[in-house]
Amino acid sequence: MTPESHSPTGTDPGLAPPPGCPAHDRGPGGLRRLYGPDAENLGSLYEQLREEHGPVAPVLLHDDVPMWVVLGHAENLHMVRTPSQYCRDSRIWTPLLDGLVKPDHPLMPHIAWQPIAAHVEGDEHLRLRGAVNGAISTIDPRGIRRHINRHTQRLVNRFCEEGVADLVSQFAEHLPMAVMCEVLGMPDEYNDRIVQAARDMLRGTETAIASNAYIMDALGRLTARRRARPEEDFTSYLITHPARLNDDEVREHLRLVLIAAYEATANLLANVLRMVLTDPRFRAQLNGGQMTVPEAVEQSLWDEPPFSSIFAYFAKQDTELGGQRIRRGDGLLFGIAPGNVDPRVRPDLSAHMKGNRSHLAFGGGPHECPGQDIGRAIADTGVDALLMRLPDVELDCHQDELTWTESMSSRHLAELPVRFAPKPPQEVTLTPGALPVSPPRNSWQVGTHQPEPAPVAEPVPRPTAAPLPQSGPLPQSGPAPQPAPAPEPVRPRGAWRRLLRWWRGY
């Protein structure tokens, strides 16, 4: 990526490898492409790159645009935590300045610079990021859990009587959007259309521009309402923050928060549900159960992070990373998925990462995800509430039949078919599982709970009849009166049960 050559290795792109060479079908300079037929399995490709180049490898993006991909865990953390050397400002990217990246480049929506907290530095970053952090700090965790429980009830009510469902399209893709609309202050905007628009714009389809316009229109109307009349929600606090964001800045940051939170949490929720249904460490009835829902969330963040990579960081000066010479203006992919499986930090990928939150799923440094606790809460509380409603839910196919759609930025579970005993709908204001449709479930238990046999009631002795008088008419015969049953004492809830209900937001 010098002025003389756009190859990260400095190799002349015009010198193709000779026929028969293993690199003959690669791109210019013999570099591997992160797109096309050779990149259908990015996990395997990343491991090949790690073996060939180490923790930082040269690759090609669409249109054979050169880029580095950071594969090492330590190298990724160094990059995101060193703003003096690396930034998110694509305006210094050499291929962009040299005209190699066209305006219609497929990755331009990810790379194009915008005046938002994720792309700026210095005082401007402090101002915009401070407003976002300040608004997030006002969100009530218990209120979030109430929203999650209520919308989980509504979504499950849509399919609970059928006995079958696809937990990706009918649950995981809807719950995060419903909750985020509540958080932003536009619950009336939540519907199937806004979910479809979010998925459409992220997939980069022909209608992505129209979908983006639909979402921006909703956010624009929300901004105008809250500017005129603030309420107790994220948007109002963002508008009234001392940073004094203008309407354009408010709309752009609402879009950033909504779409980033939706995409990440929808993927996380689907991955956690798949783990709950397939991982033997979770299925308590098979081997005693050693994994709780929060632990499944963290394990999923290690094994299947919601974003595989982040576009992109850019070198502000000549430097070195992972043994590679990085020149000023070079672009680097933040490799979350390959960094999480770096053999230097995870020599045994089957080992349980219980209690370890040092994964890269939420980034790090100045641009670390500010809403990660919201994502965790949606996945944790949503899965728990779903399993309370459907304690006997099971995968309706073999786990090897599950498929994913993959890109450089993320890996989506295509569908998660399940079956369960049909259940009646439940009132959304009640605690999940409050109706007598199924026995209660422990927080880690999946499968049909076998009820304990009811104790055999001891016979109640009949009262002894009083002796009859020796004279006078006999009383009329009839059944002896039975004593009224004593009311069963109400068992008070223990402190732990009260704390658990408070924490879940009931």
N, C-alpha and C positions, 0 to 999 in steps of 0.2 A: 504494500500500500504506500509505496513511495511515489514521488512525482514521475519517476521513470517507469514504474510498473504498478499495476493494480492487483498483483498477486500478493497475498499475505506472506508468502515465503520468499518473495523476490524473484521467483522463476518467471521467465518470459512466457506469457500465455500463448505465444505463437509457436512454441516448441512442443508439439504434441508427442506423447510417448510412442515408441515404435509398435507396429502391429504385433500382437501376441503378448505384449506386456500386460500384467494384471491391471494396470491403470489405464489401459487403452480406451476404455469406455467411460472414463471419468471426464471432468471438465477441464478447462484450461489450467495448465500447470500441473495436471494430474491430481487436482483436488476433488474431493468427494462433494456431491451435491446434497443439500438438505431438502430437496424437493424431487418430484418425479418418481419413476418406478424404483430407483435404487434406494429410496428413502421411505418405503412402505412400512418398514419396521425400524423406527428411529432408535429404539432401545438398543438393538443389535448394532446399528450403525454407530451410535455413540461409543459403544465398547470397542469397536474396531478402531475408531479414531483415538480412543484413549491408549490402545495398544501401540498404534503407529506414532503418535505425537506426544503422548503424556497428558497432563491435566489441561492444556490449552491447545486447541487444534485449529488449523486453517480450513475453511469450508467455503462453499458457494451457495448463495441464495438464488431466488428466481432471477432469470436473465443473466445468470452467472456473475452476480455481484459478489465480490469477495467480503468475507466476514470471518471473525474468530468466534469459536464457541468454547466457553469456559466449562470444563468438565469436572474439575476438582472442587471438592467442598471448601477447602481452605482458600483456594484461589478465588472462588466466587465471593466468599465473605470479604476477602481483602478488596476486591473490586467495588462492591457495593458500600463498603465502609470507608473508602478513601476518596472523598469528593475532591481532594486537591489534585488527583490524577485522572479520575473518571467522572463523567457527568452524563445526564440524559438529554443533552441538547444536540439534536441531530444536525443542526445547522453547521457544525464543524466537521461533519462526516465527509471524508475525501471523495468517495465514489459519488456522493450527491453533488458536491461542488464541481466535480469533473464531468457531470452529465451522464454517468453510468446508470443512475436511478431515474427512470422516467416518471412523469407525473401519474401514469396509470399503472405503476408497479403494483403487483398484488399485495405487497406488504406495506404500502404507503400509509394506510390508515393506522398501522401500528407505529410507524417510524416518524411520520410527519410531526414537526414540532408544533406545540400549542402553548398558549400562555396559561398553563395550569400548574399546580404545585408539583406534579409528577415530572415536569420538564424544565423547571426553572431552578436557579441557584441563588445563593447569597441572601440578601435582604428580601428580595421578592419571594424566594422560597419560604423564608421565615414568616412573611406576612400571610401568604396563601395557605401554607400548611398549618399555621397557627389558627386560622379561622376554621379549617376542617377539623383539627384536633379539638378545638374548643367546642364545636357543635357536637362532635361525637361524645365528648365527656358529659354532656347533659342527658344522654340516653339512659333511661332507667332499666337496669338488667331485668328486674321483675316484670316491668311493662313489656319488654321484648318477649319474655317467656309466655306471658298471657297471649300476646299476638300469635306466637308460634303454636300454642296449644289450640287456640280458637280456629286458626286457619287449617291446622292439621285435621281437626274434627270435620270442617267443611269439605276438605278434599277427600277424606276417607268416606264421608257420607255419599259421595258421588258414585263410588264403586263397591261399597261394602256389601250390598245385597247381591252382587253378581258372583262372588266367590272367586273371581280371577281379576287381575289387574296388571298393568305395566307400570311399575313404580318409577320409571324414568319420565315418561310422557305424562302420566297422570298424577305424579306427586313431586318428584325431585325438581322438575322444571317449573313448577308452579309455586311451591311453598316459599322459596327465597324472594320471588317477585312480590307475592302478597305481603310478606313481612316488611320488605323494603319500602313498599308504597305506604304502609302504615308509619314507618319511621320517618320518611320524608314529609309526610303530612298530606298525602293524596290518596287515601284509601279508595275513593270512588273511581280512580283511574285504573285500579287493578281489574283485569279481565283477561280472557284468552287472547285478545288482540295484542295487548302490550307484551305478553309472554312470547307470542309468535314474532313480534317485531324485534324483541331483544335477541332471540335466537337467530333470526334472519340476518340482522346487521352484523352479528359476530361471525356468521358463516361466509360473509362476503358474496352473497348471491346477487343476481341482477336487480333484485328489488331492495337491496340493502340500503341504498340512498333514501328511498321512500320510507323504509322502516325507521331509519335514523331521524327523518323529518317528523314522523309520527311521535316518536319519543320526545324530541326536542320541543314540539308543540305543547305536549302535556307539561313538560318542565317549565316552559315559558309561561303558561297560564298559572302554574303553581307559584312561580316567582312573583308574578304581578299580584296575585291574591295576598301573599304573605308580605309583600312590600307595603301594601295598603293596610293590612290588618294582621300583624304577627300573632302567632299562637304558640302553643307548647309543642314544637316539633323541630326536627333537624333543620329544615329550611329556614324557619324563622330565626333560629339562633345563628345560622350562617349569615343571614342578611343583617342582623343586628350586632354582629361581632364588631369590636373596635377596629378590625382591619378594613372595614368599609368596602366590601366587594361591590362592584357595580353589577348591573343585571346580567351582562354577558358573562362575567366571572362566576356569578352564582349559578347560572344555567349550565356552564361547562363543568363546574365542579359537581353539581347534582348529577349530571350525566356520567361523570367519572365514577362517582360513588355508587350510583345505581347499577351501571353495567358491570363494573369490576366486581362488586359484591354479588351481583346476580350470577355472573358466569362462574366465579370461583366457588360459590356456595352450592349452586346446582350440581357442579361436578363433584364437590366434596360429599354432598348428601347422597348422590347415586353410588359413589364408591364405598361409603360407609355402609349403606344398605346391602350392597353386594357382599362386603366382608362379613356382616352380621349373618347373612344367609348361607355363606359358603365356608367360612373359616372355622375349622374344628376347635380352635382356641376359644371361640365365642359360644358355641353350641353347648350349653350347660348339660343337657341331658345325655350327651355322648361321652364326655370325659370330665365332668365336674365343673367346667366353665371357669376360666381364669381371666377373662377379659371383659371389662365393663364397656358401656357405650362411649364414655369419654376416652377410654384407652383405645377403642377402635377408631375414634376420630383421629387421634394422634398417630396411630399406626398407619392409617390411610394417608395422612399428610406426608409420611416418609415414603411409602410405597407407591402411591398414586397421587402426587400433588395436583391440585386443581389446574395450575398452569405449569406446563412442561418447561417453558422458557419465557423470558421477558425480552422484548425488543425495545430498546437495546441501550447499552452503555457505549460511551465514546471517549477515546483517549484524549486528554487535554494537552499531553506532552509526550515526548519519547520516553518509554519506560520499558520495564521487563515484567513479565507475568508468567509463572509456570515454566520458566526456561525459554520462553519465546520473546523475541524482540518486538515490542509493540510500538508503532510509530504514531505520532500525533495525527489525529483524524481517523484512526482505525476504529471500526465498529466491533463490539463484542456482545455476543448473546449471553445473557445471564442464564446459565444452564441449571435450572432447578432440579429437573428429573435426573440427569446424569450426576449432578453433584450429590444428590441424596443417596446414590448407590456407589459413591466413591469407595473402592475397597480399602482405602486407608482409614476410613471412619466406620465402614460396615463390612468387615471381612466375611461375615456370615449373614447373608441377606434373609435367612429364615429366622434369625434371632429376633425376639420380641423387643421392641424399643420402648418398653414401659417406662414412663416417667421422663423420657428424653425428648425435649422440645427444641433441640438444636438443628432441626431440619431447615431447609431453605424455602419452604412453601410460602411463607409470608415475606420473603425478602429480608432486608436488613439495612442498616445505615439510615441516612436522611430520608430515603424513600420507602422505608418499611411500611407494610400495609397497616393503616391506622384502624381499620375495622375488623381485625382478625378475631377479636372476641365475639363480635356479632356472628361471624361465620361459624365459629365453634358452637355458639349457643343454638343456632338454627339446626345444625347437624345433630348435636347432642339431644336437645329437647324434642326436635321433630321426630327423630328415630325412636326415642323412648315413648313418645305419645302414640306413634303409629303401632308399636309393638304392644302397647296396652290395649289398643282397640282390636288388634289382630294377633293375639298371642300364638296362634297356630300357623302363621304365615310360613310358606315354604316356596322354594324356587320351583318354577313350573317347567324347567328344562334342565339338562345337564349343564354344569357350570362351564364345560368346555365349549358349549354352543353359544355362549355369550360373545358378542362382537363389539368392537369399538371403532369409532371414526377418529382418525389421528391427523394432527397437523403439527407444525413446529411449536405452536403456542400452547396447545392443549390436547388432551386425549379424552374423548367423550364415550361413556358407555351408551351404546345405541338403544338398548332396551333391557329391562329387568322383569321378565314375566314371573308372576307369583300366583299361587292358589291358596285358598283358605276356606274355612267353613263360612257360608254367608251369614252376615250379621245385619240386624236392623239399624237404620240411621240413629244417630244420637244427637241430643240437643247440644248445640255448640257451646253453651255457657256452662255445661257440666264438666267435672273432672273426667279426663279420658278413662274409659273403662268403668264409669260409675254405674251404668246400667247392668243388670244381671245377664249379660250376654256371654260372658266368659269369666273364668276365675282370675284373680289378680296374678300379676306376673312380677317376678323380681326384676331388677334393673338389668340383669345380665342374661335372663332366661329367654330362650327362643324355642318354640315347639309346643306341642299340646301338653298342658299340665294335667297330670293324673290326680284326680281328687282323692283325698283320704276317705276311707269308708266311715260313714256316719256311725257314732256310738249307739249301741243297742239300749233303748230306754228301759229302765227297770219298771216292772208293774207297780202301779200305785195301789196300795191296799184300800179296799172298800171300807167305809166307816161302819162300825158295829151298830146294829139296830138296837134301839132301846127295848126293854121287855114290855110285852103287851099287858094291859090290865086284865085282871081275872074276870071282870064283868063289863057289860056294855057292848055296844056295836063295834064290830071290827072296822079298822080304817080301810079306805079304798086302796086296792092294790095299784102299784105303779112303780116306775123306775125310781131308784133312790137318787136324790139330788147330788150332783157332782160339785165339788168345791171349785170356785173360780181360779183359773191358773194365775200364779203370781207373775207379775211383769218381770221380764228378763232385765237385769240391771244393765245399764249402758256402760260399756267399757270406755273409759276416757282415753283419748289419744296420748301416746307417750311424747316426750319432748322431741325425740328423733323424728317421729311421724309429722309433728307440727312443723319442725324445721324443714323437712323435705318438701312438704306442701308449700311452705313460704318460698323456698328456693325455686321451685318449679313455677311459681307465679299463679298458683290456684287461689 
